[in-house]
């Protein structure tokens, strides 16, 4: 269970990107004793957004267009929306609650700065996220993309809006969940991951910050920025990316890894829901890293045998022995821990969620962290393409939108 001091340290660390994490490892005397750390610090130039340099550069010229493909809506523009609140942000950008001026519908609008994308040659990365979003319309627990458009200096992704709050926010307030509630969330998350895997997509960044609750209390998985496409059932990839607390051992070892990396993360999230902290958490980042690689999983006796067995299967350090390594989602689905779940009813949202956020409507922001909502909406957001570069200073633009982190949604109001 989290103590107040643990929680404060944990939250601070959770907001860090991998780049900060690695820099801290490099300056930590404890960390430098670990040969594995030296290996990590000698990484070749990274290809994933979490590891990219974020130094600002001059804005691109208006002629630098990014191909948004099938999601593009050339007639849309920022002035179509009334931007109300900042509802999310991260190392690479912000998400805003916006109301469309014509149809009065509420959306989550993810705003990306072109200069950051183009400088870091991230066009392919952004399009990968777009591609995954376009495939999500068929699944109830994945956020949906309505359309996208661009101005001279920004990209806009118009997404479902969800205001039940991050799972991280609710865990932060309640410290841990009872087993039936944790089972319900884990089942909906597993269903979403299984669907992505069926499309040969590995998610790679499952964590409570990327898991939202809709207005009824169902799971919605967001932020597909680290997804890897075209990973066949037996295929692997090797890019070092993710979030420190949830990195699987094979990722830390810089070994090729496969879709079972997502089942490790599911185990870490389930453990956190039941116990209040990730399974190998330490305030000392190097010690946590060492724990993930070497420390045996320790389970306190306050969970059922079924939960214990599932966690042992998911948090198996050897990916070739991990639950899900042979038949993927089918193995998770058929585990005894999920025997109370009717999966058809689950996917049809016929199972009443164990917790109702009780929001009064789209303007009810009680479940968003005030860290976000207290921040003023940048004045450059609603500018038209012609005036954006004139009215927003380079400094303001670079500080306000250095990329993006996640995309909330809420299908109940759409």
Buried (B, 14 or more C-beta within 10 A) or exposed (E): EBEEEBBEBBBEBBEBBBBBBBEBBEEBEEBBEBEBBEEBEEEEEBBBBBBBEBEBBEBBEBEBEBEBEEBBBEEBBBEBBEBBBBBBBBBBBBBBBBBBEEEEBBBBBBBBBBBBBBBBEBBEBBBBBBBBBBBBEEBBBBBBBBBBBBBBBBBBBBBBBBBBBBBBBBBBEEBBBEBEBBBBBBBBBBBBBBBBBEBBBBBBBBBBBBBBBBBBBBBBBBBBBBBBBEBEEEEBBEBBBBBBBBBBBBBBBBEEBBBBBBBBBBBBBBBBBBBBBBBBBBEBBBBBBBBBBEBEBEBEEEBEEBBBBBBEBBBBBEBEEBBBBEEBBEBBBEBEBBEEBEBEEBBEBEBEBBBEBEBEEBEBBEBBBEEBBEBEBBEBBBBEBEBBBEEBEBEEBBEBBBBBBBBBBBBBBE
